[in-house]
Amino acid sequence: MKEMILLIVGAALVNNVVLSQFYGLCPFLGVSKQVQTAASMGAAVVFVITIASAIANLLYTYVLVPLDLSYLQTIVFILVIAGLVQFIEMFLKKSNPALYSALGVYLPLITTNCAVLGVALSNVQKEYGFGNSVLNGIGSSVGFLIAITTMAGIREKTVHNNIIGPFRGMPIVMYTAALMAIAFVGFSGLI
Amino acid sequence: MNKYLERIYNGIIKENPTLILVIGMCPTLAVTTSVSNGIGMGLSTMVVLVLSNLLISLLRPLISDSIRFPAFIVVIASFVTIVELVLKAYIPGLYEALGLYIPLIVVNCIIMGRAEAYASKASPLLSAFDGIGMGLGFTFALILMSSCREILGSGTWLGIKVTPSFFTPIGIFVSAPGAFIVLGSLIAVMNGLKIQNNSTKKVEGCDGDCMSCGKSGCSDRTQEQTA
């Protein structure tokens, strides 16, 4: 139990996917203008990463390794993720229209979020079993949710600030991210 | 200007993927802790970019519109796997250093973006040159960034000590926050130069806004950007 909690906290805060491993920067920089949309995006990512790391782990252990095809993992994983995202979208549309309308727009965009592929591949690299893969998926994606929501909260404020010319737009967002990354380094004392 | 050379100029200066379009951020920030890593990542991405642009341009007439994204992904992922295996066999040091970021070339916005915005519409040879230009632009940006980080962060350049002895390396530049600081500063410098030129430029791609520009990767959104 203690190990499980440590794994989740470690993945969410200490090795934050965005701020210390740089996965999923495109949505982190692109959809962090408002807290509302950022939180929806984050929720969609939690959903997809958790399911994707479970399925990727099963495929790797029971299909790729027995057939001695583990060098094909990149191709297989990215196709599975693309298919999975499509499938989740269709499934949600039928079964849970309310959730679909909240997450709908963000789901297709997650295919190119490198956090999904990154977490699936790092599960394999770290030789996690099924349980640990899912926990690592949950932890990492919650870390993404925390980072993107916090970033959106800060950006909603900085939009009204008077920033000198060249630093407007992307540069000030980068500096904000740098300060957040410094803050997250502090979490390394947790474990 | 010769139209092939024009593609290369376009990739390096006019539409530099990292500094002007601000796409493909994951590797840019993650692997630029040393110049040799930056060069390795830049060249690996360039190889994938040239080959996938060439093949996609050749295959485009055969692929129907509705399945083009999965088809592009398969082409790109195959080339990435080839590059990964080659690096593992011949340059194991670089393979170890870049680690997971080699397979993650698959989801690099630049490659998908060029496939969709350029290679699927242009002739194979022009697409290949576009790949070379974009790849060189990406490599130059990575070298620029990793030079700043390596010199400030460890006092060396390509492993050779370049700073005077009284200079204490500033460790934060080789850790995660330093990546954001250096990239933010470089983009600010580019913005400053653009403001001086005060020109209207046509920007292809997604202008840092990957998520709002199409279904997958950075698609064909072209926008007028007034600087």
Boltz contact constraints between the chains, C-beta under 6 A:
constraints:
  - contact:
      token1: [A, 20]
      token2: [B, 176]
      max_distance: 6.0
  - contact:
      token1: [A, 22]
      token2: [B, 26]
      max_distance: 6.0
  - contact:
      token1: [A, 22]
      token2: [B, 29]
      max_distance: 6.0
  - contact:
      token1: [A, 22]
      token2: [B, 30]
      max_distance: 6.0
  - contact:
      token1: [A, 25]
      token2: [B, 25]
      max_distance: 6.0
  - contact:
      token1: [A, 25]
      token2: [B, 26]
      max_distance: 6.0
  - contact:
      token1: [A, 26]
      token2: [B, 210]
      max_distance: 6.0
  - contact:
      token1: [A, 27]
      token2: [B, 211]
      max_distance: 6.0
  - contact:
      token1: [A, 29]
      token2: [B, 208]
      max_distance: 6.0
  - contact:
      token1: [A, 30]
      token2: [B, 209]
      max_distance: 6.0
  - contact:
      token1: [A, 30]
      token2: [B, 210]
      max_distance: 6.0
  - contact:
      token1: [A, 30]
      token2: [B, 211]
      max_distance: 6.0
  - contact:
      token1: [A, 31]
      token2: [B, 211]
      max_distance: 6.0
  - contact:
      token1: [A, 74]
      token2: [B, 77]
      max_distance: 6.0
  - contact:
      token1: [A, 74]
      token2: [B, 80]
      max_distance: 6.0
  - contact:
      token1: [A, 74]
      token2: [B, 81]
      max_distance: 6.0
  - contact:
      token1: [A, 74]
      token2: [B, 103]
      max_distance: 6.0
  - contact:
      token1: [A, 74]
      token2: [B, 106]
      max_distance: 6.0
  - contact:
      token1: [A, 75]
      token2: [B, 77]
      max_distance: 6.0
  - contact:
      token1: [A, 78]
      token2: [B, 73]
      max_distance: 6.0
  - contact:
      token1: [A, 78]
      token2: [B, 77]
      max_distance: 6.0
  - contact:
      token1: [A, 78]
      token2: [B, 106]
      max_distance: 6.0
  - contact:
      token1: [A, 108]
      token2: [B, 215]
      max_distance: 6.0
  - contact:
      token1: [A, 109]
      token2: [B, 211]
      max_distance: 6.0
  - contact:
      token1: [A, 111]
      token2: [B, 216]
      max_distance: 6.0
  - contact:
      token1: [A, 112]
      token2: [B, 107]
      max_distance: 6.0
  - contact:
      token1: [A, 112]
      token2: [B, 216]
      max_distance: 6.0
  - contact:
      token1: [A, 112]
      token2: [B, 217]
      max_distance: 6.0
  - contact:
      token1: [A, 114]
      token2: [B, 26]
      max_distance: 6.0
  - contact:
      token1: [A, 114]
      token2: [B, 104]
      max_distance: 6.0
  - contact:
      token1: [A, 114]
      token2: [B, 107]
      max_distance: 6.0
  - contact:
      token1: [A, 117]
      token2: [B, 107]
      max_distance: 6.0
  - contact:
      token1: [A, 118]
      token2: [B, 104]
      max_distance: 6.0
  - contact:
      token1: [A, 121]
      token2: [B, 100]
      max_distance: 6.0
  - contact:
      token1: [A, 121]
      token2: [B, 103]
      max_distance: 6.0
  - contact:
      token1: [A, 122]
      token2: [B, 100]
      max_distance: 6.0
  - contact:
      token1: [A, 165]
      token2: [B, 195]
      max_distance: 6.0
  - contact:
      token1: [A, 166]
      token2: [B, 188]
      max_distance: 6.0
  - contact:
      token1: [A, 166]
      token2: [B, 191]
      max_distance: 6.0
  - contact:
      token1: [A, 166]
      token2: [B, 192]
      max_distance: 6.0
  - contact:
      token1: [A, 167]
      token2: [B, 188]
      max_distance: 6.0
  - contact:
      token1: [A, 170]
      token2: [B, 22]
      max_distance: 6.0
  - contact:
      token1: [A, 170]
      token2: [B, 187]
      max_distance: 6.0
  - contact:
      token1: [A, 170]
      token2: [B, 208]
      max_distance: 6.0
  - contact:
      token1: [A, 171]
      token2: [B, 184]
      max_distance: 6.0
  - contact:
      token1: [A, 171]
      token2: [B, 187]
      max_distance: 6.0
  - contact:
      token1: [A, 171]
      token2: [B, 188]
      max_distance: 6.0
  - contact:
      token1: [A, 174]
      token2: [B, 180]
      max_distance: 6.0
  - contact:
      token1: [A, 174]
      token2: [B, 183]
      max_distance: 6.0
  - contact:
      token1: [A, 174]
      token2: [B, 184]
      max_distance: 6.0
  - contact:
      token1: [A, 175]
      token2: [B, 184]
      max_distance: 6.0
  - contact:
      token1: [A, 177]
      token2: [B, 180]
      max_distance: 6.0
  - contact:
      token1: [A, 178]
      token2: [B, 177]
      max_distance: 6.0
  - contact:
      token1: [A, 178]
      token2: [B, 180]
      max_distance: 6.0
  - contact:
      token1: [A, 178]
      token2: [B, 181]
      max_distance: 6.0
  - contact:
      token1: [A, 181]
      token2: [B, 176]
      max_distance: 6.0
  - contact:
      token1: [A, 181]
      token2: [B, 177]
      max_distance: 6.0
  - contact:
      token1: [A, 182]
      token2: [B, 177]
      max_distance: 6.0
